Amino acid sequence: MPEHFFLKEIEGITGVAVSECYQCFRCTNGCPAARDMDIVPHEMIGCIISGERGRVLSSASLWACLQCAACSIRCPNGIDIARVFAALRRLSVESGMAADMDIHDFDSLMVDSIARHGRMYELGTVIRYRLSRGEYLKEYHAGIGMVRKRRIGLFPHNAADRKGIRSIIKKTVKNGR
């Protein structure tokens, strides 16, 4: 597959003019997760432009992204890098190239928790994650310590507008999350 097909695919999926990036580094400089990424945001865009599909879709950076949109806000060309990362995450999973499916699975449980309660119910999410892995008692002592110190609660604290939050999540998922 020629290089430009990957760029056109990403631009078609996202509606974002990725090819307008001139590598100013502002996205990377504003990214709070950049230090944890194997390919930082401006490099990720460069890899898309140069057609490095395999490298991009197997990158752990897609899962280190906090989805905070700081990169998109800082872009002088108005490139919605956060939308690109969201689409890349989806493509990574669909293609079976997801760098770390554990993170993807946890991310899905976290979004589900937010849809249910309007905010993340940490204990419930971690328990569901551990059960899905067959890790029934793994690091239970850390969880007990966090509950004792009131760092996390035993029960969820539901947000007032859960229906509104669910609606936002449904729209986000529909638009390429």
Phi, psi and omega in degrees: 000122179300151184308313187295343178293322179294316177301312180296323178298313181294316179296323179291318181292317188266335187074016183255132180279074182302326183294349179277357180292131176245024171057054180276348178077359183298322179298315180292318180297333180264358185278119180289346181255001186305323182293343179259009185256144173278331174230112183286162189310311182294327177290324178299315178297318177299321178294323177295313181299323181273003172081025183273064185305308182300315180297318182293309186286344177257007182285137175289343180300327180301330183263346175277339180301131181273355182058034182274345179070014176300324179297314181295320181295323184278346185291121180290343179263003179071024178284124180276081184296324179299320178295321178297314179299319179298317179294322179295323177299314180297314179297323179299317179291312182300325182274355182075015182259006183307126184297322184215092183297333177302316180294318179299316180297317179295319178302317179297318178295323180295314179297320177298319178298317179294321178296323181286316190249350182087349174203167183284131173263095190303308184299314179297320180295314181295318179298314178299320179296311181298317179297321180294338180262355184073020181258070190298320185241012183296123177058029178300327180298325178294319179296317179298318178298321180292322178294314180302320181275004179061033174280329173225153182263158177288329185239153179290150173251104185282139176284155182294319185254060181297323180297318178297318180293317176301320179298318178297316180297317179299318178295320180295314180297319180297324184269019171107023176297000000 
